[in-house]
Amino acid sequence: MTGLIRRTFVALDEEIFKSLYVALIRPHLEYANQPRRHCEMTIYNLYLFDRDGQLLYYAEWTRKKQSGMTKDEEAKLMYGMIFSMKSFVTKVSPVDLREGYMSYATNKYCLNLYETPSKLKFVLNTDTHAQGIKELLHQLYTQVYVEYVVFNPLCSLNKPIESELFATKLDEVVKQSPAYASRPA
């Protein structure tokens, strides 16, 4: 009797294994052997707000859809959303959020928020595959904003930024970022 039971379990194990293989493993192997399609990682746009919610600067790179409202209306809506999101996350988070970086992702885009110690807010909308955004936002603050706005006597702090040098350097840093370039999936 024991031999019959053992053979039955072995046969069942083989059948279960085959079923699992067909259902779970084979599709992944077939997918892995397919030629790779290119997936574009990109950066859509950037908002820079002061501590009071005033839009200091806006830049756009590969934005695919326009909102249908003015830039000022869109900026107010964006600031209201990040203000509410930050307030909500601060209240429900089990840990203290002193890092200054937050992000959320949908199936279409990722919103990244970097808040400096002086309460400047850099909001960068990216593709969901973009990586290294926290470092990029920190770099935009330290190497672009501080260098070309704070240290520039012609730029007034807490006023919209009109410096061509700032705009050029910001564009250069963003376009050199790995998050901006295309890569295989």
N, C-alpha and C positions, 0 to 999 in steps of 0.2 A: 504494500500500500504506500509506503514511504517513497519508493521509487516512482510510482505513478504520480503522486503529488508533486515530487520534485520535477519530473518531466513536464507536468502541467504548468508549474510556475515558470520553468525555463521557457516553454512555448509562449506563455502569456507575456513574460518579460520581453521576448523577441518581438511579439506583436505590438506590445506597448511601445517598445523602442522604435519600431518601424513607423508607427503612427506619429510618435513625437518627432521623429526625423522628418517625415513628410510635412507635418504641420508647422514645425518650428524651425528646424535647422536648414532644410533644403532651400526655402525661400531666401534666407540670408546669404547662403552660398551663391545662389543664382544672382542676387543683387550685387554681391561683392565682385563677381566676375563680369559685370556689365561695364562698358566704357564709362568713365566719369564725365558728368556734365559739369560745366563751369558754373560756379555760384559766385555772384558778385557781392563782395563785402563793400559797403560804401557808407559815406557820411552824407546825410541829407542837408541838415542845417544847424545853425548855432544861434542861440540867444544869449546875450550877456545882460544881466539885470544888476542894478545897484541894490543896496539894502532896503530901499523903500519900494522896489518893484518897477522903477523907471527903466525902460529899455535903453541901454547904453550902446549896444551894437547888435546888428543882425547880419548874418552871412548865410548864403545858400549855395550848395554845390550841385547835388544831383536829386533835387526834390522832384518826385514824380507826379504829385497831385497838389494843386493849389487849393487853398481853403475857401476862396470866394469872399473873403473879408479883407479889410485894410490891414496893413502891417501893424498898426497901433492896436486895433481890435484884437487881432490874433495874439499879440504880445500880452495884452491884458488877460486874455483867456488862458494863455500858457502860464503866466505868473500866478493867477488864481488857482490853477490846477496844481502847480508844484507846491504852492503854499498849503493847500488843503491836503495834498498827498503827504507832505513832510509832517504836518500836524497829526494826521491819522497814524502814520507809521511810528512816530515818536510815542504816541499814546499806547499803541498795542504791542510794540516791540518788547521782547523779554530782556533785551540788552540796551545799554545806553548808546545812542547814536552820535558819537562825537567825531567820527571819522571824517565827515564832510562829504561823503559820496553816497549816492542812492541811485538805483536804476530800476526800471520795470520794463518788461517786454510783453508785447502782444505777438500774435503770429505774423505780423507784418513789419513791425519796427520795434526799436528799443529806445526809450527815453533815458538819458543819463544826466544826472544832476551833480555838479561839483560845487560845493559852497566853501568859500575861502574863510579864513578867520575874521576878515573884515566884512563878511556877509555878502560879498559879490556872489552871484549865482551864474554859473556857466551851464547852459542846458544844451546838450548835443543829441540830436536825433540821428540814429544810425540804423543800418540793416541789423537783423537779429544775429547774423554771423560775425559781426565786427568784434574784434578782441583788442585788449589793451587800451580801452577807452578811458579808464580811470587815470592811467599814466599820461595819456594824451591830454586830458583836461588839465592835469597838474602842470604839464609842460606848457600848455597855452597860457596858463596863469603866470607861471614863473618866468618863462622865456619870451613870452610875447607881451602880455598885459603889463607886467612889472617893468620890463625893459623899454617898451615903446609907448606906454601911457604914463605910468607913475614917474619914471625918470625923465619924461619929456616935459620941459617947462611950457611948451605951447599947448599941451593938453590939460584941460581942467578936469579934475576928478569929479565924479558924480554928474557929469554932463555927457550927452551923446558923443561918442568917439568919431571924429572926422579925419583922423590921421591916415593918409595914404600909406605911410610906412607901416603902421600897425596892420592895415588891411592886407598889404602885400605879404608881410611876414606871417600873419595868421594863415593866409591862403597857402603859403609855402609849407608851413609846418603840417597843416591838415593833409595836403596832397602827398607829402612824403611819408605819412603814417601808413603802416601796413593795413590799418582798418579801411583806408580809402581805396586800396588797390584790389583788383580782381585776383582770385586764387582758385585753384581746383577744389571742388567739394570733397 
